[in-house]
Amino acid sequence: MAQVVSTPLDTADLKTTALHPAFGVEVHDVDLREVTAERLYPAIRALFERHSLLLFAAQHLDDAAHLAFGQLFGPIEDRSNARMDGKPRISYGVSNETEDGGVYGEDDLRLLDLKANMLWHTDSTFLPVPALANVLQARVVPSEGGATEFVSTRAGFRSFEPDLQARLRGMSFHHSYAQSRRRIAPELATIEKIAMWPDTEWKAVWRNPVIGDESLYIASHAFAVSGMDEAEGALFIDGLIERVTRPEQVYAHDWRPGDVLVWDERAMLHRGRPWPYEQARTLVSCCVSAGDADGLSAMRP
């Protein structure tokens, strides 16, 4: 059984259990409804900066409480590209449930879109402002399968040989939402919510301004390397992802209703895993946009 340790931080002693030797902790005895900017959040944020992945079990947050906690990290991102009213919303996009209580069929584009999340990715690298964090909660879980897997691109970058680290510091990657969806089904790339985003370009290494550690900033959305032939760049990107996602580097989270995971999008890759698609699976989330205090300005080529 993992040892529970007490971590002295800014305003509280939080009990934590390691999720993986290289990253991630479960935080015990915290009700996220009671977290405020002054109470507990500074300690949680310190854990977030250091460990990149935080688990809070059995929270069962409603949408309002979920958003309130997410907004402590920063502004909730708007995936509508200003097509809606701009009010922060919880995303129900990680679900195969239909409005009438059924589930999507195997050939439904909405289920294929969920299957694209089974590629190793970082959320929102294709947006004009990428994500700092995702706050993801389980509402409905299947009887088996449906785990979410994580790896640390900070640990991955640290494992690279110094020459490759130096090379990556001078690189930038091009990202496209349509590119990652096209890998699953070409027709996904034509859906408006996917096709409306122009390509983005971000540096390949994100330095955490709080603790100074560097992470490989990469995703299934990355499709080219600046200054490199596109086909060669795509192979280079795929090779990097393969290196940092070896089985021993992976933490797999088997969801229970009410579980909340928070992770640092600057330093993690994640992917969903299959489940029996005749069963419902609903995870709800809010992504928080990164800002200059999170190192964003340094990521622009």
ABEGO torsion letter per residue (X at the ends): XBBBBBBBBAABBBBBBBABAABEBBBBGBBAAABBAABGAAAAAAAAAAAGBBBBBGAGBBAAAAAAAAAAAEBBBBAAGGABAGBBBBBAABBABBAAGBBBBAABAAAAAAAAAABBBBBGAABABBBABBBBBBABBBABEGBBBBBBAAAAAAABBAAAAAAAAABBBBBBAAAAAAAABAAAAABAAAAABBBBBBBABBBBAAAGBBBBBBBAABABBBGBBAAAAAAAAAAAAAAAABAAABBBBBBBBGBBBBBBAAABBBBBBBBBAABBBBBBBBBBBBBAAAGAAAABX
